[in-house]
């Protein structure tokens, strides 16, 4: 096949789910079992999360967003409290702060980096700060050691509210957005070993998917009973109902109570069935992502683009997203228009790409909250020439080689 014919026939999706016969068989078995809502498979998936994270308990819900919101509610965060979030992230990191009625505080990126500026994080802390939500962007762990040094340094500003966990920790709580980082490690340990709480996403585009879903897990807290904390999540996520549906099916066990007028965001066994099969394949899926990243690194270095280090002596990424900042041969950054032209030309060659992310202050919702991108210049500079290449385990070796060829061709044809 000549190159023109290959181009005409190629269509590389940006991020399709990797679903094998294992997932299909497990879902069918679930449907045939007669139990399709929250039940034994959800409990089994929670144990898989605990095993991979090295924590004592985990709760599976219907999204990372639900996990984050329920955690803020578990922590007693609400009106009058402040929660610090990076300006460079997806809306789910920040929207949950609005959901609970707390005040959202955004922090710019470090100069030339996607990570939160830790000096500005320190400056942003006040007597009202209850929680910091760092983000393991693209699957790369944030600097937990630096964050906790800041938390300790600012400890005297913290005033615990009438909440058991706030009182037990007696400092700002670090609740990590781990939507991208399930399976990532920091200093040789699971990322879940560092923040107080971490919320993972199992959305369709994530490395491990349940179609829709997420999990929250936490480090043991002295003076806080893990079983009681687990039960609190169950109550919050299922209408405040004192028994779940599975417990109510036991003979004579129909009686229940509603202990609070709460929420509905539980995971179902159908979703958990997908996740259980994915978990069995997860190590090989992670290895495949690492190989693809290595191939992309080579072409991006050749073109003079800036990429992130996914695998270092300090951390191992989950390899979730492959982020590229585009630069001309002169070293000048691509403009937003040139970046968009690159994306269009890649699409013309059949390669789907994306942008991660528009900083929050560029969105209408956050403008309406009073945020202005002019106050976050570093985030804007990171965004304006960023493009994300397709990184998923449905890519064949031939597909990866084609993406590499397309990057070189588009960059060469743009003559920049």
C-alpha atoms as one frame of an Amber mdcrd trajectory, in Angstrom:
protein
   0.000   0.000   0.000   1.407   3.401  -0.976   1.479   6.292   1.481  -1.504
   8.092  -0.090  -3.647   4.970   0.161  -2.528   4.480   3.752  -3.508   8.048
   4.623  -6.923   7.596   3.058  -7.553   4.423   5.045  -6.170   5.517   8.416
  -8.444   6.619  11.221  -6.817   6.687  14.645  -9.223   7.597  17.417  -7.962
   9.742  20.243  -9.052   7.622  23.210 -11.328   4.606  22.697 -11.901   2.184
  25.597  -9.893  -1.052  25.481 -12.603  -3.692  25.940 -11.716  -7.362  25.515
 -13.745 -10.561  25.679 -12.904 -10.748  29.394 -14.980  -7.623  30.068 -17.809
  -8.847  27.845 -17.936 -12.227  29.585 -17.892 -10.658  33.057 -20.700  -8.223
  32.197 -22.810 -11.029  30.693 -22.227 -13.124  33.817 -23.361 -10.172  35.917
 -26.529  -9.719  33.867 -27.300 -13.409  34.208 -26.620 -13.362  37.957 -29.792
 -11.437  38.659 -27.858  -8.768  40.580 -26.967  -5.708  38.503 -26.952  -2.768
  40.938 -24.555  -2.255  43.874 -23.627  -5.695  45.134 -20.853  -8.286  45.417
 -18.882  -7.169  42.376 -18.653  -3.597  43.639 -17.334  -4.919  46.956 -14.827
  -7.074  45.100 -13.622  -4.124  43.019 -13.172  -2.088  46.204 -10.859  -4.825
  47.471  -8.890  -4.660  44.205  -8.442  -0.904  44.677  -7.259  -1.459  48.258
  -4.802  -4.108  47.075  -3.256  -1.886  44.413  -3.170   1.194  46.654  -1.971
  -0.429  49.876  -4.705   1.249  51.888  -7.209  -0.163  54.369 -10.495   0.803
  52.737 -11.865   2.050  49.425 -15.308   3.098  48.254 -16.408   2.757  44.618
 -18.929   5.343  43.395 -20.237   6.438  40.016 -17.461   8.971  39.244 -14.362
  10.673  40.536 -16.490  13.777  40.864 -18.907  11.999  43.199 -15.977  10.641
  45.224 -14.524  14.132  45.580 -17.825  15.750  46.521 -18.696  13.037  49.035
 -15.213  13.395  50.550 -15.662  17.138  51.008 -18.969  16.394  52.704 -17.337
  13.711  54.898 -14.789  16.367  55.866 -17.497  18.845  56.805 -16.379  21.421
  54.225 -18.953  24.049  53.323 -19.899  27.715  53.474 -17.182  29.918  54.952
 -14.395  27.464  54.091 -11.800  27.855  51.340 -10.486  25.092  49.094  -7.383
  25.592  46.931  -7.332  24.107  43.404  -4.938  24.488  40.438  -6.125  26.779
  37.654  -4.807  24.228  35.144  -7.154  21.278  35.448 -10.505  19.929  34.310
 -13.647  21.431  35.813 -14.385  18.345  37.961 -11.525  19.271  40.293 -13.103
  22.633  41.068 -16.845  22.184  40.562 -17.169  20.014  43.671 -16.035  22.978
  45.777 -18.986  24.936  44.443 -21.294  21.969  45.035 -20.639  22.024  48.790
 -20.883  25.819  49.049 -17.228  26.481  49.893 -15.091  29.228  48.346 -12.929
  28.216  45.409  -9.347  29.540  45.341  -7.363  29.024  42.114  -3.561  28.919
  41.911  -1.488  29.492  38.770   1.044  27.047  37.303   4.745  27.199  37.926
   6.538  29.067  35.133   7.133  26.641  32.267   5.349  23.773  34.028   1.838
  22.347  34.260   2.056  21.775  38.009   0.644  24.168  40.588   3.056  26.901
  41.651   3.866  25.732  45.178   5.093  29.151  46.301   1.743  30.635  45.240
  -0.030  27.760  46.942   1.674  28.724  50.185   0.686  32.368  49.714  -2.938
  31.404  49.046  -3.434  29.679  52.404  -5.527  31.600  54.933  -7.266  30.865
  58.226 -10.271  29.731  56.158  -8.365  27.122  54.148  -9.635  23.636  54.910
  -8.540  21.567  51.905  -5.957  21.604  49.113  -6.819  19.618  45.979  -3.612
  18.966  44.018  -3.906  17.075  40.718  -1.774  14.237  39.358  -2.050  15.739
  35.891  -1.718  13.338  32.966  -0.903  10.504  35.395   2.268  12.114  36.771
   2.286  12.440  40.584   2.488  15.919  42.042   5.154  16.843  44.584   3.489
  15.489  47.727   6.547  16.139  49.887   6.534  19.827  48.964   2.787  20.106
  49.558   2.965  18.579  53.028   5.898  20.800  53.981   3.715  23.785  53.127
   0.787  22.326  55.068   2.995  21.796  58.122   4.473  25.290  57.809   0.975
  26.814  57.772  -0.429  24.582  60.485  -0.908  27.434  62.969  -3.434  29.066
  60.602  -5.707  26.027  60.582  -8.896  26.110  62.618 -10.751  22.796  62.745
 -14.488  22.992  62.402 -16.952  20.704  64.113 -15.769  17.658  62.188 -14.105
  14.515  63.495 -11.497  14.258  60.738 -10.587  17.939  60.792 -10.036  17.677
  64.527  -8.048  14.443  64.246  -5.641  15.827  61.612  -5.621  19.389  62.990
  -4.175  20.789  59.766  -5.173  21.486  56.169  -6.352  18.290  54.492  -4.783
  17.176  51.203  -7.430  15.592  48.965  -5.772  14.576  45.720  -7.496  14.519
  42.346  -6.117  11.208  41.078  -8.468  11.005  38.091  -5.453  10.279  35.869
  -3.145   8.432  38.227  -4.522   5.027  39.214  -1.467   2.756  39.252   1.093
   5.570  39.405   3.861   5.527  42.013   5.789   8.203  43.897   9.079   7.368
  45.593   8.390   3.671  45.111   4.891   3.621  46.612   1.385   3.956  45.246
   0.267   7.571  44.916  -2.527   6.660  47.347   0.057   6.375  50.134   0.677
  10.144  50.257  -2.404  12.405  50.293  -4.951  12.135  53.086  -7.611  11.193
  50.539  -7.342  10.420  46.828 -10.143  10.152  44.282  -9.654   8.046  41.143
 -11.637   8.054  37.900 -12.669   4.930  35.992 -14.368   6.864  33.197 -14.407
   5.399  29.682 -11.218   7.206  28.606  -9.184   6.246  31.683  -6.490   3.556
  31.861  -8.795   1.321  33.899 -12.432   1.822  33.021 -15.794   0.843  34.436
 -17.500   2.938  31.690 -18.485   5.434  34.386 -17.110   5.195  37.874 -14.509
   6.134  40.428 -13.051   5.212  43.787 -11.948   7.049  46.894  -9.381   5.713
  49.308  -7.521   7.250  52.224  -4.641   6.872  54.625  -5.470   5.636  58.104
  -6.170   8.561  60.449  -5.392   8.159  64.127  -8.593   8.353  66.117 -10.859
   7.801  63.096 -12.519   4.411  62.645 -12.169   3.213  59.043 -15.303   1.100
  59.165 -17.365   4.044  60.383 -15.849   6.241  57.681 -16.651   3.619  55.032
 -20.238   3.495  56.324 -20.487   7.287  56.097 -19.644   7.144  52.378 -22.280
   4.434  51.897 -24.918   6.581  53.581 -24.013   9.745  51.672 -23.982   7.962
  48.306 -27.271   6.050  48.720 -29.910   8.489  49.972 -28.817   8.183  53.603
 -30.378   4.713  53.617 -29.160   2.587  56.510 -29.102  -0.626  54.442 -28.121
  -1.112  50.827 -30.324  -3.142  48.508 -28.217  -6.281  48.896 -28.534  -6.213
  52.689 -32.293  -5.732  52.414 -32.703  -8.956  50.416 -31.812 -11.117  53.403
 -34.785 -12.886  54.956 -36.730 -10.602  57.249 -34.290  -7.728  56.688 -36.515
  -5.318  54.799 -36.576  -2.721  57.577 -34.341   0.323  57.075 -34.004   3.955
  58.058 -33.145   7.175  56.219 -30.622   8.869  58.471 -30.097  11.920  56.250
 -31.643  13.428  53.080 -28.518  12.741  51.070 -27.313  11.756  47.598 -27.421
   9.011  44.954 -24.082   8.208  43.332 -23.407   4.514  43.939 -21.603   2.226
  41.490 -23.432  -0.742  39.973 -22.233  -4.339  39.650 -22.416  -4.024  35.852
 -19.856  -1.229  35.968 -17.757  -3.056  38.547 -17.726  -6.147  36.314 -15.895
  -4.177  33.625 -13.430  -2.871  36.197 -12.706  -6.328  37.629 -11.749  -7.620
  34.187  -9.671  -4.510  33.502  -7.859  -5.037  36.796  -6.811  -8.516  35.694
  -5.234  -6.983  32.564  -3.960  -3.774  34.139  -0.246  -4.520  34.459   0.021
  -5.376  30.758  -2.009  -2.294  29.807   0.360  -0.079  31.806   3.406  -1.688
  30.164   1.936  -1.050  26.727   1.401   2.620  27.518   5.002   2.909  28.665
   6.256   1.527  25.331   4.093   3.947  23.323   5.360   6.885  25.392   8.921
   5.838  24.591   8.177   5.914  20.856   6.537   9.335  21.085   9.427  10.700
  23.133  11.803   9.955  20.259   9.880  11.882  17.606   9.134  14.823  19.903
  12.808  15.151  20.797  13.642  15.077  17.092  11.150  17.899  16.431  12.283
  19.971  19.409   8.972  19.761  21.257   8.706  19.838  25.042   7.255  16.739
  26.696   6.848  15.540  30.268   8.910  12.879  32.004   6.595  10.018  32.858
   9.243   7.697  34.290  11.978   8.951  36.599  13.861   7.810  39.685  11.230
   9.627  41.771   7.997   8.605  40.087   6.327   6.252  37.642   3.392   7.756
  35.814   0.229   5.873  34.975   0.916   6.989  31.400  -2.561   8.397  31.002
  -2.034  11.319  28.600   0.818  12.270  26.263   1.190  16.036  26.439   3.254
  17.983  23.908   4.136  21.675  23.834   4.853  22.707  20.258   7.856  24.862
  19.425   9.288  26.130  16.145  12.818  25.362  14.977  13.756  28.849  16.243
  12.656  27.868  19.752   9.606  30.151  19.625   6.375  28.643  20.931   3.520
  27.938  18.540   0.714  30.465  18.736  -2.784  29.250  19.526  -3.677  29.511
  15.835  -0.615  27.481  14.818  -1.415  24.851  17.437  -4.965  24.586  16.093
  -3.595  24.298  12.547  -1.369  21.417  13.691  -4.430  19.662  15.154  -6.395
  20.164  11.917  -3.574  18.813   9.751  -3.201  15.763  12.002  -6.938  15.154
  11.643  -6.623  15.379   7.859  -4.136  12.517   8.105  -6.622  10.532  10.166
  -5.047  11.092  13.593  -7.256  12.303  16.422  -5.577  14.670  18.894  -6.870
  16.835  21.724  -5.971  19.666  24.119  -5.593  19.186  27.907  -6.725  21.567
  29.262  -8.228  24.970  28.779  -7.371  26.610  32.113 -10.480  27.068  34.248
 -10.506  30.907  34.026 -11.033  30.623  30.249 -14.417  28.948  30.756 -17.647
  30.910  31.094 -18.610  29.253  34.387 -15.393  30.376  36.080 -15.423  33.801
  34.491 -18.868  34.186  36.045 -17.328  33.310  39.415 -14.936  36.242  38.994
 -11.810  34.502  37.716  -9.763  36.191  34.960  -7.126  34.397  32.878  -4.934
  37.505  33.119  -4.295  36.521  36.732  -2.998  33.108  35.600  -0.439  33.921
  32.892   1.642  30.773  33.360  -1.393  28.528  32.921  -2.278  30.356  29.720
   1.244  30.009  28.336   1.192  26.244  29.004  -2.165  25.883  27.295  -1.715
  27.983  24.200   0.773  25.665  22.413  -0.289  22.334  23.963  -1.543  19.327
  22.024  -2.251  15.792  23.241  -1.347  12.810  21.077  -3.459   9.624  21.129
  -2.224   7.320  23.890  -4.246   4.170  24.463  -3.836   0.406  24.367  -5.959
  -0.129  21.257  -3.068   1.312  19.216  -1.156  -1.282  17.216   2.562  -0.954
  16.517   1.596   0.134  13.005  -0.718   2.810  14.429   2.026   4.164  16.676
   4.465   4.286  13.764   1.847   6.113  11.723   1.271   8.717  14.441   5.041
   9.261  14.637   5.193   9.682  10.854   2.221  12.075  10.882   3.790  14.274
  13.577   7.002  14.599  11.561   5.108  15.256   8.313   2.786  17.906   9.727
   5.637  19.655  11.523   7.752  19.603   8.349   4.907  20.791   6.105   4.150
  23.695   8.421   7.703  24.921   7.788   8.048  26.598  11.157
